[in-house]
Amino acid sequence: MMMLGNFDFDVIRRALPYLFFEGMRFTLTLTALAAFGGLVFGTLIALMRLSSYKWLGRIAGFYVDFIRSLPLVLVIFWFYFLVPYIGQWLTGASRPITVGAFASSLITFIAFEAAYFSEIMRAGIQSISKGQPAAASALGLTYAQSMRYVVLPQAFRNMLPVLLTQTIVLFQDTSLVYVLSIPDFLGAASKVAQRDGRLVEMYLFAALVYFVISCVASFGVRRLQSRIAIVR
Amino acid sequence: MIEINHVNKWYGPTFQVLKDCTTSVAKGEVVVVCGPSGSGKSTLIKCVNALEPIQGGDITLDGVKVNDPKTDLPKLRSRVGMVFQHFELFPHLRIIDNLCLAQEKVLGRKHDDAMTKGMKLLERVGLKDHAKKFPAELSGGQQQRVAIARALAMDPIAMLFDEPTSALDPEMISEVLDVMVDLAREGMTMMVVTHEMGFANKVADRVIFMDRGEIVEDAKKADFFGTPRSDRAQKFLSKILQH
């Protein structure tokens, strides 16, 4: 009770424009771009894993296992500080290339999500009966066409709830960019908290916002899931 | 039109599904392939458009060697229609889009032309009113008729049917067979794997009987139903015709 007595709602109110227009915008942009990139690359990795060329499948399998056995926060950190030097080495430049915090974190998240989304898309592709690609081939569609027009749309539709759930996890994970002191939503809240000495208010509020958004999104996914189940 | 010469096929190192199969289907001919389950008849028909690879022998389709690595398989397959046991309509596409997809993506037809062709064929199989529906909204018999229309939309030089009525409820079998009979009477070259001996009797020119991966009997319809030469074909016929 004592804590609530000291609770300063006005700190939150004053910080709202900054928190949402700067912080949340960054968080949502990063989430959307990483989810999109992760889906595109994840689908390619899934196709590699399922391809009849064994070595392609092995490379993709190694990549997925490798990524999944690394702590995300470590990679975000590592990537940010090492990529300029790797870039320098690759391009032969005389000094480390500059990679912005946003670009760096986006690439890291895409690389990570690609590994997770690839497993989802692989399950989705495998859930389509073999008769479907056979029918597509029998009509004269090439492998690429049969994937693009027949198999992947169905795999994507079947897996949409799982993909969205993974995106909600991603939305929460983007808060890890705080290690690069990027003002995402959590980073922005943390900045205000330290500036005004209002840690309790700001961190509680941040937790509440993440909780509400994730909850509403999960509820939406569940409704979508039941609708898809009816259509199918 | 279809030449099958000494075809051998194995699943794995030991199990031989097709043993030295040789037969042919001439232009305009209707050939029915029958036999007990596991006899390799479905496998054989899937080898004709290379949905299944073969390990020995040759298959030629309208003069093009199917099992030649240099053959443009998608192009070759687009010229032969195939109808599957489980219909295999694309469930995420409306009926009319099922008919248009390959016309546009493979033959490069304009959308309007593909639509016109598709609607004409739907009318022909009696399903014009269902064009905007999704496959799941149709009965099995209707879906199979759509599948036939989808194959015909590619203007095929021959049609392959892989047990087109085995997954259907009995009351829906005749609506599918009617479409196939019409097609046969119009002179379509057809290779049909089926147990429907009534269909064979009505329109087949020749009947092939397979057992354990071999072509045991390959005879004119009258000879096959009149006096099958082999014991196995006789037994098979007496079993399926006694009811």
Boltz contact constraints between the chains, C-beta under 6 A:
constraints:
  - contact:
      token1: [A, 131]
      token2: [B, 84]
      max_distance: 6.0
  - contact:
      token1: [A, 131]
      token2: [B, 86]
      max_distance: 6.0
  - contact:
      token1: [A, 131]
      token2: [B, 88]
      max_distance: 6.0
  - contact:
      token1: [A, 134]
      token2: [B, 51]
      max_distance: 6.0
  - contact:
      token1: [A, 135]
      token2: [B, 88]
      max_distance: 6.0
  - contact:
      token1: [A, 138]
      token2: [B, 77]
      max_distance: 6.0
  - contact:
      token1: [A, 138]
      token2: [B, 82]
      max_distance: 6.0
  - contact:
      token1: [A, 139]
      token2: [B, 102]
      max_distance: 6.0
  - contact:
      token1: [A, 140]
      token2: [B, 74]
      max_distance: 6.0
  - contact:
      token1: [A, 140]
      token2: [B, 77]
      max_distance: 6.0
  - contact:
      token1: [A, 140]
      token2: [B, 78]
      max_distance: 6.0
  - contact:
      token1: [A, 140]
      token2: [B, 102]
      max_distance: 6.0
  - contact:
      token1: [A, 140]
      token2: [B, 106]
      max_distance: 6.0
  - contact:
      token1: [A, 142]
      token2: [B, 74]
      max_distance: 6.0
  - contact:
      token1: [A, 145]
      token2: [B, 105]
      max_distance: 6.0
  - contact:
      token1: [A, 149]
      token2: [B, 101]
      max_distance: 6.0
  - contact:
      token1: [A, 150]
      token2: [B, 90]
      max_distance: 6.0
  - contact:
      token1: [A, 153]
      token2: [B, 92]
      max_distance: 6.0
  - contact:
      token1: [A, 154]
      token2: [B, 92]
      max_distance: 6.0
